[in-house]
């Protein structure tokens, strides 16, 4: 690990970091080696896998990609590791639910220019909120995998910033990490965004869409996460209120704290 001690440098993924070292409201700190976040894992080398499984003790992978992404990209090389369990929970929200099309059957960016003009994308913060509204079961299931993991748990999507960012924000909120630290963690993806996007451009599921949009559209801006947290406050009374409103219990919180904190 390099830099601030949280980055995990791999040959086959560029946005991999540990959630250790973050402060909590009660003076505690998140522990290293418990929860990792990452971008697409399709290109992991054998050395990468050995480091994740052998050195870091990876036991569970939470794959947040859609069914369509899995069909095109495949499950990734970690599926061959007997000591690693892969959990798939799609966190892809559908910006338009009136088409009658199953969001698991198509990619969110597979739209014509006319469709994009007629129904432009929601701002990222609003899209994150939509994910909570449309995918509560997936979100809670993914969080419970993290809290129950016997070794290190790794959550990932494609770029490792949006869907992964939502899940991480919830996990950190559950253990009392303050908003500023959650926003700072989210924005760390910006330091590697060019490498993230260039790498995804080599993948069949993402290349066409990424080639059609400017780099500026991919940034993990601090204000995006702040907007999401503010919208969650307005809509639900905060992320913890959303969690408890969907069946998250004190037992769940205790389990997450036991997993992430000393």
C-alpha positions, 0 to 999 in steps of 0.5 A: 500500500502506498500514499496515505496507506490506503491505496492498494496498487495492483496491475489489473485494477487502479481504484483499489483502496482500504477503508482503514484509518477513517475517524468516527464521531466517538473517537474510534478509527476504522481498521485496515484489512477489513473492507476494500473498495475497487473498480472492475476486477476483470483484469487481475493478474495472478500476482494481484490475486495472490496479494488480495487473497494470500496477503490481505486475506480476501474472503468475500467479493461484493459485485455491484454490477448489473446482470447485463455487465456480468453477461458481457464482462464475465464474473472475473478471475476471483471466481476461480478462488475456492477461498473467495465467495462472490456475492452479486447484488446489482445496484443499478437504478433505472432513471426511467421506470415507465419503459417496461424494459427490465434494467437487468437486461440492458446497460444503462448507457445503451440508449439512442441519441434521441432517448438521451435527448428526451430523458437526460441523465439525472444529476449524480446525487439524485441518481444515487438517491434513486438507487436507494429507492429502487435497490434497497434489498441489494444494498442491505444484503451487500452491507450484511455481507460486509459485516459478516465477512470472515476475512477482508470484504471487497466491494466493486462496480465498474469504475469503483466510484458511484455504486461502490461509493453509495455502499461505502457511504452507508457502511461508514455512516453505520459505524459513525464516520463523519460526513467530511471523511466520507466525502474525502474518501469518495473524492479520492477516486479523482486522483486516478480517474484518468487511469480508471476511464482509460482502463474501462475503455478497453472493456467491451461493456463500457468502451462505446459509452466512455468514448462518447463522453468527456473526461469531465463527466466522470469526476467523483466530485466532493459536491456530488457526495455532499448533494447525495447526503443532503438529499438523503437528509431531506428525503429520509432524515439521513442514511441511518434513518433510511437503513432503519426504515428498511430493516437495518437493526441495532444488531446489524450496526453492532456487527458492522462496528465489530467488523470495521472498528477496533 
